[in-house]
Amino acid sequence: MELIVNGEELKNWVYLLDKLVGTTEPSARFISFFFREGLWISASDNCASLEIFLGKIPKFEGSRIVSLDLVKFFLSDIKVKELHITISQDRLALKAGSEILDVKCKVGEVPQEDGEERFLCTLVKREFESALNFSSANLDEGEFLILLFEEKDVFMFGPSSDVVTFAQISAVPRVTFSLKIPYVTVRHVFKALQKLNIQTLDFYEKEDKLVVKYPRMIMKICGDKVSLEEQRTLESFLNAKTVEELVARKDVFSKLVRKAAVLSKGSYATLSRIGEVMRIMVKQHNLNYTAELFVEPGKNFVVVFPSKKLRSVLARLESDKVILEITEEFLKISNSSRTRIAFLELEKLP
């Protein structure tokens, strides 16, 4: 069985698979060629998978599994228009001009297509990508991003012990759906989306997985169910009443947090407001750093923040201004539209 494809297009698809698989788990770095009303290629990081349709081809049984790195290396400097893909009993051959890669493959199963699919909504790719990037800025390996498709909006929460992030996308999903996605997979999905030069993506729910579709492309993202208790806890952050609000220039505030992150070596720093002075402070064994901003006098507060995490959050806050909202329990740091928020727990004042 043979299919002729555009060499540059195949290279771009393989690079997309490469980003989704990542480098965290070397045993996952394989690409599968299989038949489903034509030739598809797929790869997975063991949680998210990506399937791409290449074109019509005579039917063959099973899948042909080969090293993703091998295919990527062969295609790295290919510039031909026509690239020939030939599939035989247990071999895969790629022919580009005078170059031929012929490799013995492992024969595996074809990905199953069982279960009913429910359409959620269509989102602008850049908005989803931006929200995903911001809400995972504070997370580490072993933590989860919580994704909620609600009646009027799509919410993303990045809960961790030191800072909670929140992102909102205006949408009207047809059904509600929620998922807890491992942090490592979130970053793989984000990096893969960055490689796609498209405008919109269609979102579905299927067998408790999030399915993201674009013509010729299907991405499936696994995760755990989100309990009602977890949802209520996270939504309570949004219901916290603001006592006072301050506005700061993002470039100035971010610069000071960035300095605090470097000087504290990525550990913890303090942000406080006493009277009309707001301070960012770092105290180490042999170092003290203080930066002051003058503000209107108001409610005093102190937060101890993870400097590296807050630096990452602010770097992904797409806004000229930073809004600081003081509630009874939290300091909320958000953009002008309040669609990106970081929550820091207030310390008790003496």
N, C-alpha and C positions, 0 to 999 in steps of 0.2 A: 504494500500500500504506500502510495506516495502523494504528498501535498506540496505545492509550491507556494511559498509565502514571501512577503516583503522582508528582507533581511534586517533592515533598520527597525521595522515594527516588532519583529520577534525579539530583537535585542532589548528594546524598551520594555516589552512584557516580561522578559526574564529578569531584568533589573528590578522591575516592580515586585516580582516574586521574591527576589533576593532581599528586598527591604522588609517584606512581610515576615519572612522566616527569621531574619536577624542572625546574630552570631552567638546568642546565649546558649543554645543547645545544638552543638555540631551534628548530633545524630539526626536532626530534622532537616539538614540541608540536602534534600533530594527533590527532584522534579519528576512528576508523573505525566506520561502521555497516555490518554485513553479515549475511547470512542463513546460519544453520546449524541447521536444524530450528526456526527462530524467529529473532527479531532479537537480535543481539549488538552490543555496543560494545567497542572495544579501543583501547589506546594502548601505546606502548613508549618506553623511553629508549635504544633501540638495543642493549640487552642483555637487560633484563627486560621482559616484556610482561604485560599484564593484560587478560583477556577477561571480560565480564559479560553474562549472559543477561537480557534485558528482558521477553520474552514471545513468544507465538505470533503469527505474521504470515505472509501469503502469500509464497511464494518470489519472490525477485528475484535477478538475476545481478550479480556484482561487489560491490565495497564502495563506500560513499560517504564520502569523506575531507574533513573540515572542520576549521577551526582550533579547537583545544581551548580557547583563551582566549576565542574568540567565544561558544562554547556556555556556558562557565563564567560569563561576564559576563551573558549573557541569563538564566541560571538564578539568579543571585546573590540576587535579591530576590523570586523566585517563591514563592508560598505556596498555590497552588491544589492541590486534590486530583487533578484530572484534567488531564494534559498530553498533547496529541495530537502524535504523531510521524508525519509523512507523508514517504514516500520515493518519488520519481519518477525519471525517466530519469537526470538529472544534478543533481537538486536535493534539498535536505533542508529541511523546514519543521517548526518547533516552534511550537505554539499553546498559550498559557497564558492562559485568560480572554480578555481583549480584546487581548492582546499576541501578535504573530506575528513570528517570525524565519524568513525564507525566504532561503536562501543557495544559490548555485551551488556544486557540489562537484566535486572531482576524483574520477574513477571509477578504482578500483584493484582489486587481486586480493583474494580471500578467503583468510585464513590457512589454511595446509595442516594437515591432521590425520593425517599419516602416522606410521608407526612403532608399536612395541609399548610399552605402559606397564607398568612394574613397581612394585608398591606397596612403599613403604619402611616407613612407620609413621605413627601419629597422635600429634601433640604438642599440648600445651596452648599456645595462641597466646601468652599472656603469657610463658611460659618461653622459647619460641623467640625472641620479640621482645627479651626481657631479655638473653639470651645473645648475640644478634646485636649489640645495642647495646654491651655490654661489650667483646666481642672485637674490635670495630672502633674502640674509643676511641683507640688509639694510631696508627691508620693515616692515611695521606695519599693524595692523588690519585696514581694510578700504582702503588699497592700493592694487594695482594689479601688477602682473607680466605679461609682454607682451611676447608672444611666436610667432616667425615668422618662418615658413617653406619657405625658399627662394629657388631660382633655384639651388644654389650650396652649401648652408649651412643652418643650423638651428641656429637661434639667439634667445637669451633670454635677455630681458632688465628688470631691476628693477628700475623704475623711482620713486624718491622721491624728496622732496624739497631740501635736504641737500647733497645727494650723489646719483649718478646713477650707477648701476652696469650693466655689460654686460658679457655674456658667449656665446661662439661659439662652435658648434659641426660640424665637417666636414661630410657632407652628400649630396646626390643628390635627394631631394624630387621629385616625379613625377609630383606633382601639388603644387602650392603655397597655403598657408593657414596661417591665423593669428588668435590669440585669446588673450583676456585679462582675466586672471584667478585671482580670489580673493586670497589674501595672505593666509588666513586661510586654504583654500582648497589646495593651493600649499604645505603648510607644512604637511597637512594630506597625500597628494599624496607621498611626499618625504618619510615620515615615513613608509608608506605602502610598497614602493619600497624597503626600507631597509630590509624588512622581506622576500623578494624574493631572493632565491639563484639560479638565472638563468643568462644566458649570454646576450641574446638579447630580444628586444621587437619590435613588429610591430605596426606602427602608421597609423591611418586612420582618415579621416574627414567624419562626418555624421551629417547632419542637424545642421551645425554650432557648432558641438561638436567635441572635440578631443577624439578619441577612441584608447585605447591602448590594444593590444591583446597578449596573450600567450596561448598555448594550455590549454584548460579548464578554461581560465580566460579572462574576458572582463571588462575593466575599461573605463568609460565614464566621461569626464570632461567638465563641462559647462563653459561659459564665455561670455563676450561681444565682439562685433566686434571691430577691431582696425581700426581707420580711416586712410586714406592716409596721412593726416596732422600729425597725431601722429607718423606714420612710418617714415616720412621724417625728423621730428624733432629728433627722436632717431638716425636715420642713420647719421644725420649731426654730431653727436658726433664722429662717427668713421672716418669722413672725416676731422676732425680737424688736421691741419699740426703740426708736432712736431718741436719745435724750438731747444730744447736741451733735452738730456737724461742723467739720473743718474742711477747708479746701487747700490743697498744696499743689505746686507744680510737680508733675511727675518726674521731670528730668532732675530737679533738685533733690527731691525725696529719694529717688532711686539711687542717685549718686552717693548719698550718705549711707544708705543701707548697703550698697556695694562695698564701700570702704569698711563698714562694720563687719561685713562677711569676711573680707580679706584679713583684717586685723584680729578678728576673733578666731581665725583659722576654721571658719565654717561651723563654729559651735553656737553659742547664744549671746545675744546682745539685749539691751533694754531700751524701750521707747517709753517716754513719760511726758506728761504735761502737768506742770505745776504753775498755777497762775497764768501768766502770759508767755511762758517759755516752754517750748517743746524740745526735748533732748533725746538724742540717740547716744547711748553709752556702751562702751566695751570695757570690761575690767578683767585683766589677766594677771598672772603672778607678777610680771615685770612690766605691765603696760596698762595705761589708762587712756581711753579716747573718749572725747565728748564733742558733739556737734549740736549747736542750738539754732532753733528757728523761733522767731517771735510771732505769736498768734494772739488773737483776742482772748482775754481772760475768761475762764469758764470751768467746767467740771474737771477736776484732777483725775488722772488715771496713770496706771503703770502696766505695761505688758512686757514679758520676757519672751523674745521671739527667736526661733531658729534662723540665724542670719543667712545661711546658704539657701534655705527653702524660700524665705521671703524675697531674697534677691532674685531667685528663679521666677517666682510669682509676678513680681513687678516687671521683670523683663518681658513677660508675656501679656502684660496688661496694656491693651491697645487703646491708649487714651493720652491726651495732653495733660489732663488734670487727675489728681488722686483725691478721692473723697474719703475723708476719715469720719466715720459715724460712731459715736459712743453710745452703747446701750448699757443696760444694767449689768450684763455679763460679758459682753464682747466689745472688741474694737473691730469694726468692719472697714476694710480697705477696698474701695471699689473704683470702677471707671465712672465716667459721667452718666452713662445710661443705666448703671446698676445691673448690668448683665454679666459682669465679672466681679466676684467678691471673694475676699479672703477674710476669714474670721479668726481672730486671736483672742484667747481668753484673758480677761482682765485679772490682774493680781489684786489681792485685798490690800487696801491702804491702811497704814497704821493709824 
